[in-house]
């Protein structure tokens, strides 16, 4: 009896947490605001372009890119039957463009709203109508309409939290109680409102004649027309999806855990489950009546597929729009974190906020009282058969965890010592490379074929965090005892007073110089930039402490060694072993540094040896460092080559110490470099050593193909593509010869088998699911076998016999 009020309190607390988090969910569809839109009547796809001074709109129609005027920044676009509209940044103007035009070179705007005193949001275009919501009041305003009749507004007495538009109807979620209210000339809107009944919704997306959304308890519900099964949501769908998009007779969602698209309904279901995209991770999706387009996570480009998608090409195609921003660029503080690399994607004009739904808790089994009622015409809902006592225990556990977290938060804020130890701060770091190529803090494009907007974007990085007890000591002062303490004067003398002639690398955090010590040792000296700003000093201090703490206790043939440090007033410098042959990236991709007689370029044996060296360095971090270390930024520019062409892993500014074995994981905001970052880590924010395995897999593909992690595909003239998406399908179909780097020359018979083994090892490394990836011990075994094949006589190895266990 005494436990009943407690269980009720915990249940209420848990539900409140879920409601608060679910309100941040991010969904897109044809009739909802997004950074991409389609006009289904003319098969036109548009997106807001990333990495340019203005977040302009670019469209694709009939095999051609079409410019959109005016060339100004937009925060959202939405499409209908034969037109689409855009909401200017700030929300004070709406422009619309007709896509049925003979003037294909550009779309001319028609302004339908301009008011600098009332800003709008939730731009929602249906087949013929345009609606948007006033930010402050929540009133819905509407324009245009079919058959020459203006589309009605909902009325000033109604206040909405969100709106979405379908075919002849618009629906919204009321502010006061979360219920669905629909209006417009199509009676289907009234029916959808009736079927949603008293359900309280956190978000809503409309299709042609149905709507789907998440309830306040996180359950996916669809209502409306169900002629093709578009309401038959997948079982156990609570907290399953991070994005929704609805078409004429189908529904699709993006799985929150891995970014994969799942569709249900549709007269021709197989066309939506297109093989070419079944393993592709997406940021967002938008739909026409009978096709779907998605923004890929790998390179932020648009892909379209489905039975109604042809556009003069085929049933699936990559669109040459360039990179599209995954969310609006805003000036406000992001409640749930900033999107990876958003500052550069927005060209310094703001940040892109992450979806709060990626922070949702593990789904809690729903009791029949919490489950939504079945819709008319859809399959009845069968709730999970859970014992009520077990449900209570789940609530007790979740609630107790929340209470414990609250106590820890108070303790955290009251004890400065704890705060100082665990504080997560942001910093940028410069790697000790010989050139400026692909330094993570620098916007670099060393491939002339890539357009200016398709650069290697810089990343705002989280500092290394000591998660768990450090068994070998935690303070940088203790680590510093193992390294040489230089004076600023000594290092200035070694670099000719940090002259430009000695400068060998640069980034937003600092500069790397080549130096020569009095004992004739050549070194690379990383000098953090001086800044009076407190934030910059904190970033510099965190980066300095992180690398000093890690590198001073790591000693391995395949890791760049730390020689010493300097800490003089505001100056922070780190001294590394000098890698005279630069980075792997330099030799593979930098045209200025490529020499025709380079052993890396002309020898498969050397490429495999470098891959093996790098793998051994990573294995040391994962299996032999105490505690184990996850690098988090494995890429070709962080693999440096010494005078003997031995490869070494560098740049530990993002590295984290594991609290235990590689079976344990830690939750943290995803950081890394575009093209190399583990998709599962990026989506789930859960980090394991397998994230380094993914990065190494990308490097292996670079060595095989000679292509950058993200590059412009000259073969078909499309936009940027990731080397994983480029090479994996060809390797899987046994067409490896079409992707290998032709600069190396045709492999000998035994070399061909070695290259094949490395290729299939790379495929396993870049598997979308981390549990399917091998560990470093298995990777090294395969690369050692490949290197042996290059040295010895031909062996009887075949790709059909290759098997790489994941553990």
Secondary structure, DSSP 4 states (H G I P E B T S, - for coil): -TTHHHHHHHHHHHHHHHHHHHTT-----TTS-BSEEEETTTTEEEEEBSSSSS--EEEEETTEEEEESS---EEEEEE-SSEEEEEETTSSEEEEEES--S-TTEEPEEEEEE-TTS-EEEEEE-SSEEEEEETTT--EEEEE-STTPPPPP--TT--EEEEEE-SS-EEEEETTT--EEEESS-HHHHHHHHHHTT--EEEEEE-SSEEEEEETTS-EEEEE--TTSTT-PPSS-TT-EEEEEE-SSEEEEEETTT--EEEEE-TTHHHHS-GGGTT--EEEEEE-SS-EEEEETTT--EEEESTT--TTT-SEEE-TT--B-SS-EESSPPTT-BPTTHHHHTTTS-EEBPPGGGGPPPPPPPPTTTSPPPPTTSPPP------HHHHHHHHHHHHHHHHHHHHHHHHHHH-HHHHHHH---EE------SS-TT-TTS-B---TTS-TTS-B----EEPP-B-S--TT---HHHHHTTSEE--HHHHHHHTTTT-GGGEEEE-SSEEEEEEE-TTS-EEEEEEEPP-S-HHHHHHHHHHHHHHHHHHTT---TTBPPEEEEEEETTEEEEEEE--TT-BHHHHHH-TTT--TT-HHHH-HHHHHHHHHHHHHHHHIIIIISSS-EE-S---GGGEEE-TT--EEE---TT-EE-SS-TT--EE------TTTS-HHHHHH-EE-THHHHHHHHHHHHHHHH---SEEE-TTTT-SEEEHHHHHHHHHHTT-GGGTS-TTS-PPPHHHHHHHHHHHHHHHHHT-SSGGGSPPHHHHHHHHHHHHHHHHSS-----GGG------
